[in-house]
Amino acid sequence: MTQTVAVKPMVRRVLITNDDGIAAPGLKVLVDIAHQLAEEVWIVAPEHDRSGAGQSISLHHPLRVYRHGEKRYALSGTPADCVLFALAEWFGETPPDLVLAGVNAGANIGDSVQYSGTVGAVLSAEHLGIPGIALSQSFLNRDEIDWSPVAMHGEAAIRALWPSVSKKCCWNVNFPPCAGSETGIMELASQSAGSIERARLLPGQDGRSLPYWWLSFDRNAELEVADDADLAVLRRNGIAAAPLRSDATLPGGQRSLDLRG
């Protein structure tokens, strides 16, 4: 008869947010992971997709909050708003031990990092002395995202990073576009330069013949990057862990960790 060994919670309280919205499938993946890590899990996420929001906050319109269940709320603002609102409204003098953001649908690497609302949320937490980890699942086809890499290895990745995270560090962790069984090695990564070569505007007209523009980018699909860059790690099916505004290392100063044990 096989005995199930209960894993001890890592922290008391975790706050989760994202930039894909309260109904995003990646949020459910992260909530499931968080329940293995914490005694208490709070979810405060944007009511709809706020990708590209970075660390922006709402200064020109009020915020509205909608209850979606026990300790689960949708906010009318940005991911950074979600963190700030939660800290001000519910936590007071007892802030969460950890802020988790994601799991984002798509990698946050290179030049995406500076615009990412997922990353922006954990940086906003770090400003207030609360450690955070941004998690993103890269894909090759948006209609067929395989969440198994982060579902299988996300908990182990967070537990492995906790010693440095608990010292108020924050991390950007990206999972490769493969089956979960094909990955499991987490590597310390640097942020790649990014693939954007130039911005472009796609013009149109609305129903009143007034002009509008969609912002788009020309990208270099054959970008050459250093061997330790986040993009290079993902290309070899590794899990890329990049410290944000810190010189943190993986436990023991290692360059890589096997999460499959």
Secondary structure in CASP SS format (residue, H / E / C, confidence):
PFRMAT SS
TARGET T0000
AUTHOR 0000-0000-0000
METHOD secondary structure of the structure
MODEL  1
M C 1.00
T C 1.00
Q C 1.00
T C 1.00
V C 1.00
A C 1.00
V C 1.00
K C 1.00
P C 1.00
M C 1.00
V E 1.00
R E 1.00
R E 1.00
V E 1.00
L E 1.00
I E 1.00
T E 1.00
N C 1.00
D C 1.00
D C 1.00
G C 1.00
I C 1.00
A C 1.00
A C 1.00
P H 1.00
G H 1.00
L H 1.00
K H 1.00
V H 1.00
L H 1.00
V H 1.00
D H 1.00
I H 1.00
A H 1.00
H C 1.00
Q C 1.00
L C 1.00
A E 1.00
E E 1.00
E E 1.00
V E 1.00
W E 1.00
I E 1.00
V E 1.00
A E 1.00
P E 1.00
E C 1.00
H C 1.00
D C 1.00
R C 1.00
S C 1.00
G C 1.00
A C 1.00
G C 1.00
Q C 1.00
S C 1.00
I C 1.00
S C 1.00
L C 1.00
H C 1.00
H C 1.00
P C 1.00
L C 1.00
R C 1.00
V E 1.00
Y E 1.00
R E 1.00
H E 1.00
G E 1.00
E C 1.00
K C 1.00
R E 1.00
Y E 1.00
A E 1.00
L E 1.00
S C 1.00
G C 1.00
T C 1.00
P H 1.00
A H 1.00
D H 1.00
C H 1.00
V H 1.00
L H 1.00
F H 1.00
A H 1.00
L H 1.00
A H 1.00
E H 1.00
W H 1.00
F H 1.00
G C 1.00
E C 1.00
T C 1.00
P C 1.00
P C 1.00
D C 1.00
L E 1.00
V E 1.00
L E 1.00
A E 1.00
G E 1.00
V E 1.00
N E 1.00
A E 1.00
G C 1.00
A C 1.00
N C 1.00
I C 1.00
G H 1.00
D H 1.00
S H 1.00
V C 1.00
Q C 1.00
Y C 1.00
S C 1.00
G H 1.00
T H 1.00
V H 1.00
G H 1.00
A H 1.00
V H 1.00
L H 1.00
S H 1.00
A H 1.00
E H 1.00
H H 1.00
L C 1.00
G C 1.00
I C 1.00
P C 1.00
G E 1.00
I E 1.00
A E 1.00
L E 1.00
S E 1.00
Q E 1.00
S C 1.00
F C 1.00
L C 1.00
N C 1.00
R H 1.00
D H 1.00
E H 1.00
I C 1.00
D C 1.00
W C 1.00
S H 1.00
P H 1.00
V H 1.00
A H 1.00
M H 1.00
H H 1.00
G H 1.00
E H 1.00
A H 1.00
A H 1.00
I H 1.00
R H 1.00
A H 1.00
L H 1.00
W H 1.00
P H 1.00
S H 1.00
V H 1.00
S C 1.00
K C 1.00
K C 1.00
C C 1.00
C E 1.00
W E 1.00
N E 1.00
V E 1.00
N E 1.00
F E 1.00
P C 1.00
P C 1.00
C C 1.00
A C 1.00
G H 1.00
S H 1.00
E H 1.00
T C 1.00
G C 1.00
I E 1.00
M E 1.00
E E 1.00
L E 1.00
A C 1.00
S E 1.00
Q C 1.00
S C 1.00
A C 1.00
G C 1.00
S C 1.00
I E 1.00
E E 1.00
R E 1.00
A E 1.00
R E 1.00
L E 1.00
L E 1.00
P E 1.00
G E 1.00
Q E 1.00
D C 1.00
G C 1.00
R C 1.00
S C 1.00
L C 1.00
P E 1.00
Y E 1.00
W E 1.00
W E 1.00
L E 1.00
S E 1.00
F E 1.00
D E 1.00
R E 1.00
N C 1.00
A C 1.00
E C 1.00
L C 1.00
E C 1.00
V C 1.00
A C 1.00
D C 1.00
D C 1.00
A E 1.00
D H 1.00
L H 1.00
A H 1.00
V H 1.00
L H 1.00
R H 1.00
R C 1.00
N C 1.00
G C 1.00
I E 1.00
A E 1.00
A E 1.00
A E 1.00
P E 1.00
L E 1.00
R C 1.00
S C 1.00
D C 1.00
A C 1.00
T C 1.00
L C 1.00
P H 1.00
G H 1.00
G H 1.00
Q C 1.00
R C 1.00
S E 1.00
L E 1.00
D E 1.00
L C 1.00
R C 1.00
G C 1.00
END
